[in-house]
Amino acid sequence: MPTAIFARRRGLTRRQLLVRSASTAALAGLGALARPYLSRAADRPAIAGIQSGDVASDSAVIWARADRAARMRIECAAVESFATILRTATADALPERDFTAKLLLDGLPPGQDLFYRVQFEDHDGISGESRVGHFRTAPTDRRSVSFVWSGDVVGQGWGIDPARGGLRSYRTMLNERPDFFIHSGDHIYADCTVPAEQALPNGEIWHNIVTEEKSVVAYTLDEFRGNYKYNWLDENFRAFHAEVPVFAQWDDHEVADDWSPVGTADATGYDADGSSRLVAGARRAFHEFMPMRLMPERDGRVYRKIPYGPLLDVFIIDMRSYRDSSWNKQGDPDQAFILGDSQLAWLKRELVASDATWKVIAADLPIGLISLDAVALGDGPPERREHEIADLLSFMKRAGVRNTVWLTADMHYTAAHHYDPNRAVFQEFEPFWEFVSGPLHAGTWSPGELDNTFGPKAMYQKGCSAEQGDNLAPCFGLQFFGRVDIDGQTGVMTVTLKDVDNHDLWSVDIEPRPDARPVQIMAQHI
C-alpha cells in the first residue's frame, strides 16, 4: 500500500499545446471565464466515492474510486478549511483495479478529528473535483469510545428505491456520529439479482435502480465489482462512508450463499493449488473496494486486530476462508472447523497479549444460533465446529482473558444473547455476551433457535412476525444496527440495539472485570 508517491505531470503533446494556446488567446479578453474544454465535467476525472478504514492512533487507510485512469492526491488536515496540511500522499487508480486507489496515511496525531481531501488528476494533467472526508484517530488515553455495527446490504433483491429513501439505515447511523463502523459482512449479495420491480405484501411496488452487473448473478470479476459499485449509487451510503471509518469484514454473499473455500466453484474450476477461481475473483473485488490495511505476510487475509486505544481492541475474524467444505450436520464423523488452526492460534495469542479493557470479537456468524452454515448444531455437548469454539472459550478462561463481547449480523434480525456455563452442557468458560444486529438493507427474517451447548439465553430479540412472513422488505422498518458506548471514566460498556428509525429497542450496561492474567506465559503454549 503506497504511503507517499508524488505525481509528475506528463509533457504536453503538440496537439494539446496548440489547443491550449488557442484557448488562451481566445479567452484573453474574457476575464476570469474558464476554458470551455475544462469547464465541462465530462472532461475532468470524477470521484465515485471516498472512504476511510482501519483507523489507528496514528494512521488510517484512505480509499477512493475514479471514473478513469488517474492519480489520486490526498491532503490531510486538522481543520476542514485545510489551512495547515498535515500529510500529503498520492496513489494511482488503474484499470486493473477498476480505478480504485487506497493508501495508508501515517504520522497522524492520536484521538483527533481529521479531514482529508481527495482529488484525481488524469494522464493529461487535468484535475477533477475535490471531495472532503472525515475520520477520528484512536485515542491513546482513556476517553470514551462509541461505534456502530451491522451487516447485510442489498439482499434478496431489495435494492435502491429512491422514492423510499434509498439505503436509509446509513443515514440513521451517520446521525449517531460514531467513531467507526464494524461491517459484519455481506457488503453485497453477489448471488442475488436486483430486478426493476418487486411486489410488496401490501400491494405496492418496490422500484429498484437497476444496473447491468446487478441484473445477473456474479461470476466474473467485473460482475463482482459491479455489486460494490451499485451500493455507491446511494447518497446515504456515500455520505456515511465519507464521514465514518469502516472496519470491513466479509461473510458468504460477497462470494455466494454459504460458500466454503473448496466446495464453492463455477465452470472456471480451480487453480493448481486447489483454490477456487470464483472465490479468488470475489476476494479480489472485496479487497479492491474495502479500505483495509494490506498484510503482506498473507495476501488477501481478512482477519486482523484493530487497536482503538486503551479501552478497546477489535478482533475481526474470518469464519469463511478456513472452514471445512461440508455442511454442519449432527452425527457427521468428518473433521469440522470454521476458524482453522492458524487463525485460532492467532486469536488466542492476540487475546492474551491484549491490554485493552474490552476485547470485541467481530464475528461474521453467531455461535449459538442453530445453522447448517454456522456453528451451533442443536442441544448437547460440542460437535463438529463447536469443538473450536469450546477450545477457544475454555482457553480464555484458563488464560484469564475477560471482558470479551461477540458482535455479529448475518441472521437478518436483532438479538442479545447471554452465555452462561450454569445453563450450558459445556461449562468450561466465563459468561459473556453476543449481540446480533442486521440487516442494514435486506429482507428481514424471524428469530432463530438457540441450542444449549454454551448456554445462551435470548435476553431480547426482534425480527418479522409469522404474520408478516420472512423476507420482509426494508420499507417496513425492521432494519437493525447496534451501537456500543464505552465510558472513559468507568469503563462500562453500553450496548444498544436500534432500528432504521433510530428507536432504542433494548440496552444493557456491562461492567468490566479485571483481567485474571497473572502469567503471560500462556501465549508461549499456543
DAPEVEN-V287503 format. One record per residue. RES is the residue in one letter. OMEGA is omega in degrees with one decimal (999 if undefined). Layout:
res,omega
RES,OMEGA
RES,OMEGA
This chain:
res,omega
M,-177.3
P,177.2
T,180.0
A,179.2
I,-172.1
F,-172.2
A,170.9
R,-180.0
R,173.5
R,176.4
G,-179.3
L,170.9
T,-179.6
R,-179.5
R,179.3
Q,179.5
L,179.2
L,-179.7
V,-177.4
R,178.5
S,179.3
A,179.9
S,-179.8
T,179.7
A,-177.4
A,-175.0
L,-174.1
A,-177.9
G,-173.8
L,174.9
G,-171.6
A,179.7
L,-179.3
A,173.4
R,-173.0
P,-174.5
Y,175.5
L,-178.4
S,179.9
R,-177.6
A,-177.4
A,180.0
D,-176.4
R,174.5
P,-179.8
A,179.0
I,178.7
A,-179.9
G,175.6
I,176.4
Q,175.0
S,-179.4
G,177.3
D,-176.2
V,175.1
A,-177.3
S,-175.8
D,-174.6
S,176.4
A,174.0
V,177.6
I,-177.5
W,171.7
A,177.5
R,177.0
A,178.1
D,-179.3
R,175.5
A,-175.6
A,173.9
R,179.2
M,175.6
R,-179.8
I,169.3
E,-178.3
C,-176.7
A,179.4
A,178.1
V,-174.7
E,176.5
S,-178.1
F,179.3
A,177.0
T,-178.4
I,178.6
L,-176.5
R,173.7
T,179.3
A,-180.0
T,174.3
A,-177.3
D,171.1
A,-169.8
L,-179.8
P,-177.4
E,173.4
R,179.5
D,175.8
F,171.6
T,177.0
A,174.7
K,180.0
L,179.3
L,171.0
L,-179.7
D,-177.6
G,-176.0
L,177.7
P,-177.5
P,171.9
G,-173.4
Q,171.3
D,-178.7
L,-179.8
F,176.3
Y,-179.0
R,-176.5
V,173.8
Q,177.8
F,175.2
E,-176.8
D,-173.7
H,175.8
D,179.9
G,-180.0
I,-179.1
S,177.6
G,178.5
E,171.5
S,178.8
R,-173.7
V,174.9
G,-174.5
H,168.2
F,177.6
R,178.4
T,-179.9
A,179.2
P,172.4
T,175.6
D,-175.5
R,174.7
R,-176.8
S,-178.5
V,173.6
S,176.4
F,177.7
V,175.0
W,174.0
S,178.1
G,171.5
D,-173.6
V,178.2
V,176.8
G,174.7
Q,177.2
G,177.9
W,-177.6
G,-176.9
I,173.2
D,-175.6
P,-178.7
A,178.7
R,174.1
G,179.7
G,-179.2
L,-166.7
R,173.7
S,179.6
Y,177.2
R,178.9
T,179.3
M,178.7
L,179.5
N,175.3
E,-178.6
R,-179.4
P,174.2
D,178.9
F,-177.6
F,171.9
I,174.9
H,-171.2
S,175.9
G,-172.7
D,170.9
H,179.9
I,169.6
Y,-176.1
A,-178.0
D,179.5
C,176.8
T,175.4
V,178.7
P,179.8
A,-177.6
E,170.6
Q,-179.2
A,176.0
L,-176.7
P,179.2
N,178.1
G,177.9
E,-179.6
I,172.5
W,-177.7
H,-178.9
N,157.3
I,-175.4
V,172.4
T,-177.9
E,-176.0
E,179.2
K,177.6
S,-179.2
V,170.5
V,-174.4
A,171.6
Y,-178.0
T,177.8
L,179.7
D,178.5
E,174.7
F,177.3
R,-178.9
G,176.0
N,178.2
Y,-179.8
K,179.1
Y,-177.8
N,-179.1
W,175.8
L,-175.4
D,-176.5
E,176.8
N,179.3
F,-178.5
R,-178.9
A,-179.2
F,-174.5
H,174.6
A,-173.6
E,-171.4
V,177.2
P,-179.9
V,169.5
F,-167.5
A,175.7
Q,174.3
W,177.1
D,-173.1
D,-169.8
H,167.5
E,178.5
V,-180.0
A,-176.8
D,174.9
D,-174.9
W,173.5
S,-170.3
P,-178.7
V,-172.7
G,-177.4
T,-179.8
A,174.3
D,-175.1
A,179.2
T,172.0
G,-170.6
Y,171.1
D,-176.6
A,179.7
D,177.8
G,-179.2
S,-177.7
S,177.5
R,176.1
L,179.1
V,-179.4
A,178.3
G,178.2
A,179.0
R,-179.8
R,179.7
A,178.7
F,-177.4
H,176.0
E,-172.4
F,-179.1
M,178.0
P,-176.9
M,174.0
R,174.9
L,176.9
M,-172.3
P,-177.6
E,175.0
R,-176.3
D,177.5
G,179.8
R,179.3
V,-175.5
Y,-175.7
R,173.3
K,175.6
I,178.4
P,179.1
Y,176.7
G,-175.9
P,-178.6
L,-167.4
L,162.9
D,177.4
V,179.3
F,178.1
I,-179.9
I,-176.1
D,-177.9
M,-179.8
R,-165.1
S,-172.1
Y,-177.9
R,172.0
D,-172.9
S,-179.6
S,172.5
W,-176.0
N,-173.1
K,176.5
Q,176.6
G,178.2
D,-173.8
P,-176.7
D,176.8
Q,-178.2
A,178.5
F,-179.3
I,175.2
L,-177.1
G,-174.1
D,-175.0
S,-178.6
Q,179.5
L,177.8
A,177.0
W,-177.6
L,177.8
K,-179.4
R,-175.7
E,176.9
L,178.3
V,-177.6
A,-174.9
S,174.1
D,179.9
A,178.0
T,-177.6
W,175.8
K,179.2
V,175.9
I,179.6
A,-175.6
A,178.2
D,178.0
L,175.3
P,-178.5
I,-176.8
G,179.4
L,-174.8
I,-177.4
S,174.1
L,-176.5
D,-171.3
A,-172.5
V,-171.2
A,-177.4
L,-172.6
G,-176.1
D,176.3
G,179.7
P,-177.7
P,172.8
E,172.5
R,-174.4
R,177.9
E,179.9
H,178.6
E,179.6
I,176.5
A,178.2
D,-179.1
L,-177.5
L,179.4
S,176.2
F,-178.8
M,177.7
K,-179.8
R,-177.4
A,179.4
G,178.4
V,-177.7
R,177.5
N,173.0
T,177.6
V,179.9
W,176.6
L,-179.5
T,175.4
A,168.4
D,-168.7
M,176.3
H,166.3
Y,-177.8
T,-176.3
A,172.2
A,-179.1
H,173.6
H,-178.4
Y,-176.1
D,-179.5
P,179.2
N,176.5
R,-166.6
A,170.1
V,172.9
F,-168.4
Q,-176.0
E,176.8
F,175.5
E,176.4
P,178.4
F,178.8
W,168.8
E,179.7
F,-178.9
V,175.6
S,179.4
G,4.3
P,171.0
L,179.2
H,-179.4
A,177.0
G,179.0
T,179.2
W,175.0
S,-179.0
P,-178.7
G,-175.7
E,177.2
L,172.3
D,-173.0
N,-177.4
T,179.4
F,172.1
G,177.8
P,172.9
K,178.4
A,178.2
M,175.0
Y,172.6
Q,178.9
K,174.3
G,177.2
C,179.2
S,177.0
A,179.3
E,179.1
Q,179.3
G,-179.8
D,-176.6
N,177.3
L,-174.5
A,-178.3
P,-175.5
C,179.6
F,168.9
G,-178.4
L,173.3
Q,-165.1
F,168.0
F,178.3
G,176.6
R,177.3
V,175.0
D,176.3
I,-176.9
D,-175.7
G,-178.6
Q,-175.0
T,-175.0
G,-179.6
V,175.6
M,175.0
T,178.4
V,-178.5
T,175.0
L,-171.2
K,177.0
D,-174.0
V,178.2
D,175.3
N,171.9
H,170.5
D,-175.0
L,-175.6
W,-177.3
S,176.8
V,172.3
D,-178.5
I,179.4
E,175.8
P,174.2
R,178.2
P,176.5
D,177.3
A,-174.3
R,-179.3
P,-179.9
V,176.4
Q,-176.0
I,176.9
M,-177.1
A,-179.1
Q,-175.7
H,-179.9
I,999
